[in-house]
Amino acid sequence: MNENVDDLLKVIKNQFNQEKGDIETVQRDFDEFYLSFSSKGPLKITGEPDAPVPSYWIVTPQSSYKKVILFFHGGGINLGSTHGHQDLCQRLSRYTGFSVFSVDYSLAPEHPFPAAVEDCILSYLWLRDEGFQASELVVAGISVGGNLALSTLLALKKMGETLPLGGVCMSPVVDFKFPVVYNHLKDVNDWITYKRLEKVRKLYLQEKPPSNPLISPIYGDLEGLPPLLIQAGSRELLLCDINRFRDLAVKKDVKVSLEVWQDMFHSWQLFYSHLPEGEGSMRSVGEFVNELKK
């Protein structure tokens, strides 16, 4: 076992056991906790006033303005924002050479399913209307944002839209039934718990069936999806479900690269100032994205 990882897990678990107060305070604390593990280096972040959903551009000096990563943040569907993920977005931009367009989609419980998915679809269609080519777009997300990336791809396919170049999913939620999670709870050491996942499910679904493919992409028609990079940690509570998704996608001839990072936990990419694997995972994303058009 990695003692540094164990110590970090304790800090993260303690943070999320203290979620108290009004939603604005909890949201602010959540964002600032994530940012406390960032580089806090030079950052250019610009709001997009014309977008249909509150959204932001994050670029680095090497970013292409023609190539875009459409990014969906994490946060358990009731928390999270571009603000808390801005440093992750900056590193995505730096390692891929793409500009990042990060969407602050509608949050539950005020806006349950399908509000967040609809916001993500609208954002993709807006980028296309603005002249960005599908072949120059990549959809990406972390945690619930990874779920939204896959749901957006499935929805766009059903709508007959041209799909983006590829997808990047970091620690994605792929099955809101959580069948394997429930049976293997004792086999992992993660900071998220089944109790937390059940809370997310209740807030987001509000009695809607979890078998809906736009809620749980694992039940969707995966055939024809673009190449996917999926990253998960070996301690990931969701790893078994992610493996199931990978196997089903491969059977449908989807090119899936699944990276299981040893000793890592859910969304470790956000904690890269304490974990060299965080930087390594971004380097891997950059390699994947830049191989897509070769």
Secondary structure, 3 states (H helix, E strand, C coil): CCHHHHHHHHHHHHHHCCCCCCHHHHHHHHHHHHHCCCCCCCCEEEECCCCCCCEEEEECCCCEEEEEEEEECCCCCCCCCHHHHHHHHHHHHHHHCEEEEEECCCCCCCCCCCHHHHHHHHHHHHHHHCCCCHHHEEEEEECHHHHHHHHHHHHHHHHCCCCCCEEEEECCCCCCCCHHHHHCHHHCCCCCCHHHHHHHHHHHHCCCCCCCCCCCHHHCCCCCCCCEEEEEECCCCCHHHHHHHHHHHHHCCCCEEEEEECCCCCCHHHHCCCCHHHHHHHHHHHHHHHHCCC
